[in-house]
């Protein structure tokens, strides 16, 4: 049943999102062609539109995901959804998985746009993307292995951020759709999300500052490339306030630990709301 739910979710959301990527692809192709043949005004115009599309397609993807979640569970469509012999965990899991995939693909589309822009500026300098890549590595003092490690960390952090965002949005949609909030309409879930996001941001910031766990970045050298080292320390970012003359940087890890716990709690709460407190409009 879980597999069928995933297929259904992809079919329900594939009608709009891929068309946005097609528009990005067409504009990227137009930019590359106009750059090659030397039509400057068309190249500049398509570049601006490409950047706007790159930003817009991520926003539209989130809107599609949120709208799909709300309509399939808390409007008339929800009556059909809840007649399916599927557990609440399967319903939630299928929506999280498909949403995660769509967002990742939208980010990939955005990265592709960035590469097109990079190619544009590289061509203007009579250089290649490889040349610019090597210049950036030289500035930050990275070797190829460092780039690989940084890329892996980046992928992990992006995935973590997406899952945390989905946890907040889905919980807010479910909590704000309870019968007690029906008189607020769609404003109920929106208000719930804004309040929830504010509270989590404040607690996360406090945890980064005060929880005694962090990464200490020790920088050496006054010229580029700057060398440095990382080590785990029993200090939060409050250490920087207590020691204003230090040249080291403390990155508080308490916020990450708290947000992981909060994310698990939000998904659990959403599961409970779908299972026991479904209230259709």
MIDOSE-1310 file (N, C-alpha, C; in nm, 2 decimals, decimal comma, always signed):
residues 281
xxxx	+0,08/-0,12/+0,00/+0,00/+0,00/+0,00/+0,09/+0,13/+0,00; +0,20/+0,12/+0,07/+0,29/+0,24/+0,08/+0,34/+0,27/-0,06; +0,37/+0,17/-0,14/+0,42/+0,20/-0,28/+0,31/+0,26/-0,36; +0,19/+0,21/-0,35/+0,08/+0,27/-0,42/+0,05/+0,41/-0,39
xxxx	+0,07/+0,44/-0,26/+0,05/+0,58/-0,21/+0,15/+0,67/-0,27; +0,28/+0,63/-0,28/+0,39/+0,71/-0,34/+0,36/+0,73/-0,49; +0,32/+0,63/-0,56/+0,28/+0,65/-0,70/+0,17/+0,75/-0,72; +0,07/+0,74/-0,63/-0,04/+0,83/-0,64/+0,00/+0,97/-0,61
xxxx	+0,09/+0,99/-0,52/+0,14/+1,13/-0,48/+0,22/+1,19/-0,60; +0,31/+1,10/-0,66/+0,38/+1,15/-0,77/+0,29/+1,19/-0,89; +0,19/+1,11/-0,92/+0,10/+1,14/-1,03/+0,02/+1,27/-1,00; -0,01/+1,29/-0,87/-0,09/+1,41/-0,84/-0,01/+1,54/-0,85
xxxx	+0,12/+1,53/-0,83/+0,20/+1,65/-0,83/+0,29/+1,67/-0,96; +0,29/+1,57/-1,04/+0,38/+1,58/-1,16/+0,32/+1,66/-1,27; +0,19/+1,70/-1,25/+0,12/+1,78/-1,36/+0,18/+1,92/-1,37; +0,23/+1,98/-1,26/+0,27/+2,12/-1,26/+0,42/+2,13/-1,25
xxxx	+0,49/+2,06/-1,16/+0,63/+2,09/-1,13/+0,72/+2,07/-1,25; +0,70/+1,96/-1,33/+0,79/+1,94/-1,44/+0,78/+2,05/-1,55; +0,66/+2,11/-1,56/+0,65/+2,22/-1,66/+0,73/+2,34/-1,62; +0,75/+2,36/-1,49/+0,84/+2,47/-1,44/+0,98/+2,44/-1,48
xxxx	+1,02/+2,31/-1,46/+1,16/+2,28/-1,50/+1,18/+2,29/-1,65; +1,08/+2,26/-1,73/+1,09/+2,28/-1,87/+1,11/+2,42/-1,91; +1,04/+2,51/-1,84/+1,06/+2,65/-1,86/+1,20/+2,70/-1,83; +1,26/+2,64/-1,72/+1,40/+2,67/-1,68/+1,49/+2,62/-1,79
xxxx	+1,47/+2,50/-1,83/+1,55/+2,43/-1,93/+1,55/+2,52/-2,06; +1,43/+2,56/-2,11/+1,42/+2,64/-2,23/+1,50/+2,77/-2,22; +1,48/+2,84/-2,10/+1,55/+2,96/-2,08/+1,70/+2,94/-2,07; +1,75/+2,84/-2,01/+1,89/+2,81/-2,00/+1,95/+2,78/-2,14
xxxx	+1,87/+2,71/-2,22/+1,92/+2,68/-2,35/+1,93/+2,80/-2,44; +1,83/+2,89/-2,42/+1,82/+3,02/-2,49/+1,94/+3,10/-2,45; +1,97/+3,10/-2,32/+2,09/+3,18/-2,28/+2,22/+3,13/-2,33; +2,24/+3,00/-2,33/+2,36/+2,94/-2,39/+2,37/+2,97/-2,54
xxxx	+2,26/+2,95/-2,61/+2,27/+2,98/-2,75/+2,30/+3,12/-2,79; +2,23/+3,21/-2,72/+2,25/+3,36/-2,74/+2,39/+3,40/-2,70; +2,45/+3,34/-2,60/+2,59/+3,37/-2,56/+2,68/+3,32/-2,67; +2,66/+3,20/-2,72/+2,75/+3,15/-2,83/+2,74/+3,23/-2,96
xxxx	+2,63/+3,28/-3,00/+2,62/+3,35/-3,12/+2,64/+3,50/-3,10; +2,66/+3,55/-2,98/+2,69/+3,68/-2,95/+2,58/+3,78/-2,95; +2,46/+3,74/-2,93/+2,34/+3,83/-2,92/+2,33/+3,88/-2,77; +2,40/+3,99/-2,74/+2,42/+4,03/-2,60/+2,28/+4,06/-2,53
xxxx	+2,19/+4,14/-2,60/+2,07/+4,18/-2,53/+1,98/+4,06/-2,50; +1,98/+3,96/-2,59/+1,90/+3,84/-2,56/+1,97/+3,76/-2,45; +2,10/+3,75/-2,45/+2,17/+3,68/-2,35/+2,15/+3,74/-2,21; +2,15/+3,87/-2,20/+2,13/+3,94/-2,07/+1,99/+3,92/-2,03
xxxx	+1,89/+3,94/-2,12/+1,75/+3,92/-2,08/+1,72/+3,78/-2,03; +1,77/+3,68/-2,11/+1,74/+3,55/-2,07/+1,81/+3,51/-1,94; +1,92/+3,57/-1,91/+1,99/+3,55/-1,79/+1,91/+3,60/-1,67; +1,85/+3,72/-1,68/+1,77/+3,77/-1,57/+1,64/+3,68/-1,55
xxxx	+1,58/+3,64/-1,66/+1,46/+3,56/-1,65/+1,50/+3,42/-1,60; +1,62/+3,37/-1,63/+1,66/+3,24/-1,58/+1,68/+3,25/-1,43; +1,74/+3,35/-1,38/+1,76/+3,37/-1,23/+1,62/+3,37/-1,16; +1,53/+3,45/-1,22/+1,39/+3,46/-1,16/+1,32/+3,33/-1,16
xxxx	+1,34/+3,25/-1,27/+1,28/+3,12/-1,28/+1,34/+3,02/-1,18; +1,47/+3,03/-1,16/+1,54/+2,94/-1,07/+1,49/+2,96/-0,93; +1,47/+3,09/-0,89/+1,41/+3,11/-0,76/+1,26/+3,08/-0,75; +1,19/+3,11/-0,86/+1,05/+3,09/-0,86/+1,01/+2,94/-0,86
xxxx	+1,09/+2,86/-0,92/+1,05/+2,72/-0,93/+1,07/+2,65/-0,80; +1,16/+2,69/-0,71/+1,17/+2,64/-0,58/+1,05/+2,68/-0,50; +1,01/+2,80/-0,51/+0,89/+2,85/-0,43/+0,77/+2,78/-0,48; +0,75/+2,77/-0,61/+0,63/+2,70/-0,66/+0,63/+2,55/-0,62
xxxx	+0,74/+2,49/-0,61/+0,75/+2,35/-0,57/+0,69/+2,34/-0,43; +0,74/+2,43/-0,34/+0,69/+2,43/-0,20/+0,54/+2,45/-0,20; +0,49/+2,55/-0,28/+0,35/+2,58/-0,28/+0,27/+2,45/-0,33; +0,31/+2,38/-0,43/+0,25/+2,26/-0,48/+0,24/+2,16/-0,37
xxxx	+0,35/+2,14/-0,30/+0,36/+2,04/-0,19/+0,26/+2,07/-0,08; +0,26/+2,20/-0,03/+0,18/+2,23/+0,08/+0,03/+2,22/+0,04; +0,00/+2,27/-0,08/-0,14/+2,26/-0,13/-0,19/+2,12/-0,14; -0,10/+2,03/-0,20/-0,14/+1,89/-0,21/-0,16/+1,83/-0,08
xxxx	-0,08/+1,86/+0,02/-0,10/+1,80/+0,16/-0,23/+1,84/+0,22; -0,26/+1,97/+0,20/-0,38/+2,03/+0,26/-0,51/+1,97/+0,20; -0,51/+1,97/+0,06/-0,62/+1,93/-0,01/-0,65/+1,78/+0,01; -0,55/+1,70/+0,01/-0,57/+1,56/+0,01/-0,61/+1,51/+0,15
xxxx	-0,59/+1,59/+0,25/-0,62/+1,54/+0,39/-0,73/+1,62/+0,46; -0,75/+1,75/+0,42/-0,84/+1,83/+0,50/-0,94/+1,91/+0,42; -0,96/+1,87/+0,30/-1,07/+1,93/+0,22/-1,16/+1,81/+0,18; -1,25/+1,83/+0,08/-1,34/+1,72/+0,03/-1,26/+1,60/-0,01
xxxx	-1,14/+1,62/-0,07/-1,06/+1,51/-0,11/-1,02/+1,42/+0,00; -1,02/+1,48/+0,12/-0,98/+1,40/+0,24/-1,07/+1,29/+0,27; -1,20/+1,31/+0,24/-1,30/+1,20/+0,26/-1,26/+1,07/+0,18; -1,21/+1,09/+0,06/-1,16/+0,98/-0,02/-1,03/+0,92/+0,04
xxxx	-0,94/+1,02/+0,07/-0,81/+0,97/+0,12/-0,82/+0,88/+0,25; -0,91/+0,92/+0,34/-0,93/+0,85/+0,46/-1,01/+0,72/+0,45; -1,06/+0,69/+0,33/-1,13/+0,57/+0,31/-1,03/+0,46/+0,26; -0,91/+0,51/+0,22/-0,81/+0,41/+0,17/-0,76/+0,33/+0,29
xxxx	-0,75/+0,20/+0,28/-0,70/+0,11/+0,39/-0,55/+0,13/+0,41; -0,51/+0,25/+0,45/-0,37/+0,28/+0,48/-0,36/+0,34/+0,61; -0,25/+0,31/+0,68/-0,22/+0,37/+0,81/-0,18/+0,51/+0,80; -0,20/+0,58/+0,91/-0,16/+0,72/+0,91/-0,01/+0,74/+0,88
xxxx	+0,07/+0,65/+0,93/+0,21/+0,65/+0,91/+0,25/+0,64/+0,76; +0,17/+0,56/+0,69/+0,19/+0,54/+0,55/+0,15/+0,67/+0,47; +0,04/+0,73/+0,51/+0,00/+0,85/+0,45/+0,10/+0,96/+0,46; +0,15/+0,98/+0,59/+0,24/+1,08/+0,61/+0,38/+1,05/+0,55
xxxx	+0,42/+0,92/+0,56/+0,55/+0,88/+0,50/+0,55/+0,91/+0,35; +0,44/+0,87/+0,28/+0,44/+0,89/+0,13/+0,45/+1,04/+0,09; +0,38/+1,12/+0,17/+0,39/+1,27/+0,14/+0,52/+1,33/+0,17; +0,59/+1,28/+0,28/+0,72/+1,33/+0,31/+0,82/+1,29/+0,20
xxxx	+0,81/+1,16/+0,16/+0,91/+1,11/+0,06/+0,89/+1,18/-0,07; +0,77/+1,19/-0,12/+0,75/+1,25/-0,25/+0,79/+1,40/-0,24; +0,75/+1,47/-0,14/+0,79/+1,61/-0,12/+0,94/+1,63/-0,12; +1,01/+1,54/-0,05/+1,15/+1,55/-0,04/+1,21/+1,54/-0,18
xxxx	+1,16/+1,44/-0,25/+1,22/+1,42/-0,39/+1,20/+1,54/-0,48; +1,08/+1,60/-0,48/+1,05/+1,71/-0,56/+1,13/+1,83/-0,52; +1,15/+1,85/-0,39/+1,24/+1,97/-0,35/+1,38/+1,95/-0,39; +1,43/+1,82/-0,37/+1,57/+1,79/-0,41/+1,59/+1,82/-0,56
xxxx	+1,49/+1,78/-0,64/+1,50/+1,80/-0,79/+1,49/+1,94/-0,82; +1,41/+2,02/-0,75/+1,41/+2,17/-0,77/+1,54/+2,23/-0,74; +1,61/+2,18/-0,63/+1,74/+2,23/-0,60/+1,84/+2,20/-0,71; +1,83/+2,08/-0,76/+1,92/+2,04/-0,87/+1,90/+2,13/-0,99
xxxx	+1,78/+2,16/-1,01/+1,75/+2,26/-1,12/+1,81/+2,39/-1,10; +1,80/+2,44/-0,97/+1,87/+2,56/-0,93/+2,02/+2,56/-0,95; +2,08/+2,45/-0,91/+2,22/+2,43/-0,92/+2,26/+2,43/-1,07; +2,18/+2,37/-1,15/+2,20/+2,37/-1,30/+2,20/+2,52/-1,35
xxxx	+2,11/+2,60/-1,30/+2,11/+2,74/-1,34/+2,23/+2,81/-1,30; +2,28/+2,78/-1,18/+2,40/+2,84/-1,13/+2,52/+2,81/-1,22; +2,53/+2,68/-1,26/+2,63/+2,64/-1,35/+2,63/+2,71/-1,49; +2,50/+2,74/-1,53/+2,49/+2,81/-1,66/+2,54/+2,95/-1,64
xxxx	+2,50/+3,01/-1,53/+2,55/+3,15/-1,50/+2,70/+3,15/-1,49; +2,76/+3,05/-1,42/+2,90/+3,04/-1,41/+2,97/+3,03/-1,54; +2,91/+2,95/-1,63/+2,96/+2,93/-1,77/+2,96/+3,07/-1,84; +2,85/+3,15/-1,82/+2,84/+3,28/-1,88/+2,95/+3,37/-1,84
xxxx	+2,98/+3,38/-1,71/+3,08/+3,46/-1,66/+3,22/+3,41/-1,70; +3,24/+3,28/-1,70/+3,36/+3,22/-1,74/+3,39/+3,26/-1,89; +3,29/+3,25/-1,97/+3,31/+3,28/-2,11/+3,35/+3,43/-2,13; +3,29/+3,52/-2,04/+3,32/+3,66/-2,05/+3,47/+3,69/-2,01
xxxx	+3,52/+3,60/-1,94/+3,67/+3,61/-1,90/+3,76/+3,53/-1,98; +3,70/+3,47/-2,09/+3,78/+3,38/-2,17/+3,84/+3,26/-2,09; +3,76/+3,21/-1,99/+3,81/+3,10/-1,91/+3,70/+2,99/-1,92; +3,73/+2,88/-1,84/+3,64/+2,77/-1,84/+3,59/+2,76/-1,69
xxxx	+3,48/+2,68/-1,68/+3,43/+2,65/-1,54/+3,54/+2,58/-1,46; +3,62/+2,50/-1,52/+3,73/+2,43/-1,45/+3,83/+2,53/-1,40; +3,86/+2,64/-1,47/+3,95/+2,74/-1,43/+3,90/+2,81/-1,31; +3,77/+2,85/-1,31/+3,71/+2,92/-1,20/+3,71/+2,82/-1,07
xxxx	+3,68/+2,70/-1,09/+3,68/+2,60/-0,99/+3,82/+2,59/-0,92; +3,92/+2,59/-1,00/+4,06/+2,58/-0,95/+4,09/+2,71/-0,87; +4,04/+2,83/-0,92/+4,07/+2,95/-0,85/+4,01/+2,96/-0,72; +3,88/+2,91/-0,71/+3,81/+2,91/-0,58/+3,88/+2,81/-0,48
xxxx	+3,93/+2,70/-0,53/+4,00/+2,60/-0,45/+4,12/+2,67/-0,39; +4,19/+2,74/-0,48/+4,32/+2,81/-0,43/+4,29/+2,91/-0,33; +4,18/+2,99/-0,34/+4,15/+3,09/-0,25/+4,12/+3,04/-0,11; +4,04/+2,93/-0,10/+4,00/+2,87/+0,03/+4,10/+2,77/+0,08
xxxx	+4,20/+2,73/+0,00/+4,30/+2,64/+0,04/+4,25/+2,50/+0,04; +4,15/+2,46/-0,05/+4,10/+2,33/-0,05/+4,17/+2,24/-0,15; +4,18/+2,11/-0,12/+4,23/+2,01/-0,21/+4,10/+1,94/-0,26; +4,12/+1,85/-0,36/+4,00/+1,78/-0,41/+3,92/+1,70/-0,31
xxxx	+4,00/+1,64/-0,21/+3,94/+1,56/-0,11/+3,86/+1,65/-0,02; +3,90/+1,77/+0,01/+3,83/+1,87/+0,09/+3,70/+1,91/+0,02; +3,70/+1,92/-0,11/+3,58/+1,96/-0,18/+3,48/+1,85/-0,17; +3,53/+1,72/-0,18/+3,44/+1,60/-0,17/+3,37/+1,60/-0,03
xxxx	+3,45/+1,62/+0,07/+3,40/+1,62/+0,21/+3,30/+1,73/+0,23; +3,34/+1,85/+0,18/+3,25/+1,97/+0,19/+3,11/+1,94/+0,12; +3,12/+1,88/+0,01/+3,00/+1,85/-0,07/+2,91/+1,75/+0,00; +2,97/+1,65/+0,06/+2,90/+1,55/+0,14/+2,83/+1,61/+0,26
xxxx	+2,90/+1,70/+0,33/+2,84/+1,77/+0,44/+2,73/+1,86/+0,39; +2,75/+1,93/+0,28/+2,65/+2,01/+0,22/+2,52/+1,94/+0,19; +2,53/+1,82/+0,13/+2,42/+1,74/+0,09/+2,34/+1,69/+0,22; +2,42/+1,66/+0,32/+2,36/+1,62/+0,45/+2,28/+1,73/+0,51
xxxx	+2,34/+1,85/+0,51/+2,28/+1,97/+0,57/+2,15/+2,01/+0,49; +2,16/+2,00/+0,36/+2,04/+2,04/+0,28/+1,93/+1,94/+0,30; +1,96/+1,81/+0,31/+1,86/+1,71/+0,34/+1,79/+1,73/+0,47; +1,88/+1,76/+0,57/+1,83/+1,79/+0,71/+1,74/+1,91/+0,71
xxxx	+1,78/+2,01/+0,64/+1,70/+2,14/+0,64/+1,56/+2,11/+0,57; +1,56/+2,04/+0,46/+1,44/+2,01/+0,39/+1,34/+1,93/+0,48; +1,40/+1,83/+0,55/+1,31/+1,74/+0,64/+1,26/+1,82/+0,75; +1,34/+1,91/+0,81/+1,29/+2,00/+0,92/+1,18/+2,09/+0,87
xxxx	+1,20/+2,15/+0,75/+1,10/+2,24/+0,70/+0,96/+2,16/+0,67; +0,97/+2,04/+0,62/+0,85/+1,96/+0,59/+0,79/+1,93/+0,72; +0,87/+1,90/+0,83/+0,81/+1,86/+0,96/+0,73/+1,98/+1,01; +0,78/+2,10/+1,00/+0,71/+2,22/+1,05/+0,59/+2,25/+0,97
xxxx	+0,60/+2,24/+0,84/+0,48/+2,27/+0,75/+0,37/+2,17/+0,77; +0,40/+2,04/+0,77/+0,30/+1,94/+0,78/+0,23/+1,94/+0,92; +0,31/+1,96/+1,02/+0,25/+1,97/+1,16/+0,16/+2,09/+1,16; +0,21/+2,21/+1,11/+0,12/+2,33/+1,12/-0,01/+2,31/+1,04
xxxx	+0,00/+2,24/+0,92/-0,12/+2,22/+0,84/-0,22/+2,13/+0,92; -0,16/+2,03/+0,98/-0,25/+1,93/+1,05/-0,31/+2,00/+1,18; -0,22/+2,06/+1,26/-0,27/+2,12/+1,38/-0,36/+2,24/+1,35; -0,33/+2,32/+1,25/-0,42/+2,43/+1,22/-0,55/+2,40/+1,15
xxxx	-0,56/+2,27/+1,11/-0,69/+2,23/+1,05/-0,78/+2,16/+1,14; -0,76/+2,16/+1,27/-0,85/+2,10/+1,37/-0,98/+2,18/+1,37; -1,08/+2,12/+1,42/-1,22/+2,18/+1,42/-1,22/+2,32/+1,49; -1,14/+2,33/+1,60/-1,14/+2,46/+1,68/-1,08/+2,58/+1,59
xxxx	-1,01/+2,55/+1,48/-0,95/+2,65/+1,40/-1,03/+2,67/+1,27; -1,14/+2,60/+1,25/-1,21/+2,61/+1,12/-1,26/+2,75/+1,09; -1,29/+2,82/+1,19/-1,34/+2,96/+1,16/-1,23/+3,05/+1,10; -1,11/+3,01/+1,12/-1,00/+3,09/+1,07/-0,97/+3,06/+0,92
xxxx	-1,03/+2,95/+0,87/-1,00/+2,91/+0,73/-0,86/+2,87/+0,71; -0,80/+2,90/+0,60/-0,66/+2,87/+0,57/-0,56/+2,95/+0,65; -0,61/+3,05/+0,71/-0,53/+3,13/+0,80/-0,48/+3,05/+0,93; -0,56/+2,95/+0,97/-0,53/+2,87/+1,08/-0,40/+2,80/+1,07
xxxx	-0,38/+2,72/+0,96/-0,25/+2,66/+0,94/-0,13/+2,76/+0,93; -0,16/+2,87/+0,86/-0,05/+2,97/+0,84/-0,01/+3,03/+0,97; -0,10/+3,07/+1,05/-0,07/+3,13/+1,18/+0,00/+3,03/+1,27; -0,04/+2,90/+1,26/+0,03/+2,80/+1,34/+0,17/+2,78/+1,29
xxxx	+0,19/+2,79/+1,16/+0,33/+2,77/+1,11/+0,42/+2,89/+1,16; +0,37/+3,01/+1,15/+0,44/+3,13/+1,18/+0,48/+3,12/+1,33; +0,39/+3,09/+1,42/+0,42/+3,08/+1,56/+0,52/+2,97/+1,59; +0,49/+2,85/+1,53/+0,58/+2,74/+1,55/+0,72/+2,77/+1,50
xxxx	+0,73/+2,83/+1,38/+0,87/+2,86/+1,33/+0,94/+2,96/+1,42; +0,87/+3,06/+1,47/+0,93/+3,16/+1,55/+0,98/+3,09/+1,68; +0,90/+3,01/+1,74/+0,94/+2,94/+1,87/+1,06/+2,86/+1,85; +1,06/+2,77/+1,74/+1,17/+2,68/+1,71/+1,30/+2,76/+1,68
xxxx	+1,29/+2,87/+1,61/+1,41/+2,95/+1,58/+1,47/+3,01/+1,70; +1,38/+3,06/+1,80/+1,43/+3,12/+1,92/+1,50/+3,01/+2,01; +1,44/+2,90/+2,02/+1,50/+2,79/+2,10/+1,63/+2,74/+2,04; +1,63/+2,72/+1,91/+1,75/+2,68/+1,84/+1,86/+2,77/+1,86
xxxx	+1,83/+2,90/+1,85/+1,94/+3,00/+1,87/+1,99/+3,00/+2,01; +1,90/+2,98/+2,11/+1,94/+2,97/+2,25/+2,03/+2,85/+2,27; +1,99/+2,74/+2,21/+2,07/+2,62/+2,22/+2,20/+2,63/+2,16; +2,22/+2,70/+2,05/+2,35/+2,72/+1,99/+2,44/+2,80/+2,08
xxxx	+2,38/+2,90/+2,15/+2,46/+2,99/+2,24/+2,49/+2,92/+2,37; +2,40/+2,86/+2,43/+2,42/+2,81/+2,57/+2,45/+2,67/+2,59; +2,41/+2,58/+2,50/+2,44/+2,44/+2,52/+2,59/+2,42/+2,50; +2,66/+2,36/+2,60/+2,81/+2,34/+2,60/+2,85/+2,23/+2,50
xxxx	+2,83/+2,25/+2,38/+2,88/+2,16/+2,27/+2,89/+2,24/+2,14; +3,01/+2,23/+2,09/+3,03/+2,30/+1,96/+3,16/+2,26/+1,89; +3,18/+2,32/+1,77/+3,30/+2,30/+1,69/+3,38/+2,42/+1,70; +3,51/+2,41/+1,73/+3,60/+2,52/+1,74/+3,68/+2,53/+1,61
xxxx	+3,67/+2,64/+1,54/+3,74/+2,66/+1,42/+3,86/+2,75/+1,45; +3,98/+2,69/+1,44/+4,10/+2,77/+1,47/+4,17/+2,81/+1,33; +4,17/+2,94/+1,31/+4,23/+2,99/+1,19/+4,37/+3,04/+1,21; +4,45/+3,01/+1,11/+4,59/+3,05/+1,11/+4,63/+3,12/+0,98
xxxx	+4,71/+3,22/+0,99/+4,75/+3,29/+0,86/+4,67/+3,42/+0,84; +4,74/+3,52/+0,79/+4,67/+3,65/+0,77/+4,64/+3,67/+0,62; +4,69/+3,58/+0,53/+4,67/+3,60/+0,39/+4,60/+3,47/+0,34; +4,54/+3,49/+0,22/+4,48/+3,38/+0,15/+4,58/+3,29/+0,09
xxxx	+4,56/+3,16/+0,09/+4,45/+3,09/+0,16/+4,47/+3,07/+0,31; +4,36/+3,09/+0,38/+4,37/+3,08/+0,53/+4,36/+2,93/+0,56; +4,45/+2,89/+0,65/+4,45/+2,75/+0,70/+4,37/+2,74/+0,83; +4,32/+2,63/+0,86/+4,24/+2,62/+0,98/+4,22/+2,47/+1,02
xxxx	+4,17/+2,45/+1,14/+4,14/+2,32/+1,19/+4,02/+2,32/+1,28; +3,95/+2,21/+1,28/+3,83/+2,19/+1,36/+3,84/+2,09/+1,47; +3,78/+2,12/+1,58/+3,78/+2,02/+1,69/+3,66/+2,04/+1,78; +3,61/+1,93/+1,83/+3,49/+1,93/+1,92/+3,52/+1,98/+2,05
xxxx	+3,45/+2,08/+2,11/+3,47/+2,14/+2,24/+3,35/+2,14/+2,32; +3,37/+2,15/+2,45/+3,25/+2,16/+2,55/+3,22/+2,31/+2,57; +3,19/+2,38/+2,46/+3,16/+2,52/+2,47/+3,05/+2,55/+2,37; +2,96/+2,64/+2,41/+2,86/+2,70/+2,32/+2,91/+2,83/+2,27
xxxx	+2,83/+2,90/+2,19/+2,87/+3,02/+2,13/+2,88/+3,14/+2,23; +2,83/+3,11/+2,35/+2,85/+3,21/+2,46/+3,00/+3,23/+2,49; +3,08/+3,13/+2,46/+3,22/+3,14/+2,48/+3,28/+3,27/+2,41; +3,23/+3,30/+2,29/+3,27/+3,42/+2,21/+3,24/+3,55/+2,29
xxxx	+3,13/+3,55/+2,36/+3,10/+3,67/+2,44/+3,18/+3,68/+2,56; +3,22/+3,57/+2,62/+3,30/+3,57/+2,74/+3,45/+3,60/+2,71; +3,49/+3,56/+2,58/+3,63/+3,58/+2,54/+3,63/+3,66/+2,41; +3,60/+3,79/+2,42/+3,59/+3,87/+2,29/+3,72/+3,88/+2,22
xxxx	+3,83/+3,86/+2,28/+3,96/+3,87/+2,21/+4,01/+3,75/+2,14; +3,94/+3,64/+2,15/+3,98/+3,52/+2,09/+3,97/+3,53/+1,94; +4,06/+3,46/+1,87/+4,06/+3,46/+1,72/+3,99/+3,34/+1,67; +3,96/+3,25/+1,76/+3,89/+3,12/+1,71/+3,74/+3,15/+1,70
xxxx	+3,67/+3,06/+1,63/+3,53/+3,07/+1,61/+3,46/+2,94/+1,66; +3,36/+2,96/+1,74/+3,28/+2,85/+1,80/+3,15/+2,84/+1,72; +3,13/+2,72/+1,67/+3,00/+2,69/+1,60/+2,92/+2,60/+1,69; +2,81/+2,66/+1,75/+2,73/+2,59/+1,84/+2,65/+2,47/+1,78
xxxx	+2,66/+2,35/+1,84/+2,59/+2,23/+1,79/+2,47/+2,20/+1,86; +2,44/+2,28/+1,97/+2,32/+2,26/+2,05/+2,19/+2,28/+1,97; +2,20/+2,38/+1,88/+2,08/+2,40/+1,79/+2,05/+2,29/+1,70; +2,15/+2,22/+1,65/+2,13/+2,10/+1,56/+2,07/+1,99/+1,64
xxxx	+2,12/+1,97/+1,76/+2,07/+1,86/+1,85/+1,92/+1,89/+1,88; +1,89/+2,01/+1,92/+1,75/+2,04/+1,95/+1,66/+2,03/+1,83; +1,70/+2,07/+1,71/+1,62/+2,07/+1,60/+1,59/+1,92/+1,55; +1,69/+1,84/+1,58/+1,67/+1,69/+1,54/+1,56/+1,63/+1,63
xxxx	+1,57/+1,67/+1,76/+1,46/+1,62/+1,86/+1,33/+1,68/+1,82; +1,33/+1,81/+1,79/+1,21/+1,88/+1,75/+1,15/+1,82/+1,62; +1,23/+1,79/+1,53/+1,18/+1,73/+1,40/+1,11/+1,60/+1,43; +1,18/+1,51/+1,51/+1,12/+1,38/+1,54/+0,98/+1,40/+1,61
xxxx	+0,98/+1,50/+1,70/+0,85/+1,53/+1,78/+0,74/+1,58/+1,68; +0,78/+1,66/+1,59/+0,68/+1,72/+1,49/+0,62/+1,61/+1,40; +0,71/+1,52/+1,35/+0,66/+1,41/+1,27/+0,57/+1,32/+1,35; +0,61/+1,29/+1,47/+0,52/+1,21/+1,56/+0,39/+1,28/+1,59
xxxx	+0,39/+1,41/+1,62/+0,27/+1,48/+1,64/+0,18/+1,49/+1,52; +0,24/+1,50/+1,40/+0,16/+1,50/+1,28/+0,10/+1,37/+1,26; +0,17/+1,26/+1,28/+0,12/+1,13/+1,27/+0,00/+1,11/+1,36; +0,01/+1,16/+1,48/-0,10/+1,14/+1,58/-0,22/+1,23/+1,53
xxxx	-0,20/+1,35/+1,48/-0,31/+1,43/+1,43/-0,38/+1,37/+1,32; -0,31/+1,31/+1,22/-0,37/+1,24/+1,11/-0,45/+1,12/+1,15; -0,39/+1,05/+1,25/-0,46/+0,93/+1,30/-0,58/+0,95/+1,38; -0,58/+1,05/+1,47/-0,69/+1,06/+1,57/-0,77/+1,19/+1,56
xxxx	-0,71/+1,29/+1,50/-0,78/+1,42/+1,51/-0,80/+1,48/+1,37; -0,82/+1,40/+1,27/-0,85/+1,45/+1,14/-0,99/+1,52/+1,14; -0,98/+1,65/+1,10/-1,11/+1,73/+1,09/-1,12/+1,79/+0,96; -1,21/+1,74/+0,88/-1,23/+1,78/+0,74/-1,32/+1,91/+0,73
x	-1,29/+1,99/+0,64/-1,37/+2,12/+0,63/-1,49/+2,09/+0,54
